[in-house]
Amino acid sequence: MMKFFYLCLLVPAFAALSDAAEVTDASAKKFVLNWAQAFNKNDPDHISGFYDQDERVDMLTSNGSWLKGFKAIKKSYREDMKLLKFSDSKIKKLQVRTHGAMALISFEHLFKYRMPVSYT
């Protein structure tokens, strides 16, 4: 099953880019592409490593719910990846506008997932 969502991000929510003195279009695009590929690993700790470990970080999920803080984001990834196996994660329509250490990024995230059948 193919699912997608539109995502608009301010880069400081992500750990790896927030330390940069200046964010470039190329570095922001590379970061987002790496983030998308991390989905294919189905490792909640790995994907959570892309986010700043701050409780002021918020994330709007593809189902429309808000996650408040790093702990909630990591918990959500753990729960999702326990139930679903993601694959073919791709980014489309990636647009970046940078200003100093900030970037406004919008993109469409396409991915497939499967729910393993449990026979108990």
Buried (B, 14 or more C-beta within 10 A) or exposed (E): EEEEBEBEBEBBBBBBBBEBEEBEBEBBBEBBBEBBEBBBEBBBEEBBBBBBEEEEBEBBEEEEEEBEBBEBBBBBBBEBBEEBEBEEBBBEEBEBEBEEBBBBBBBEBBBBBEEEEEEE
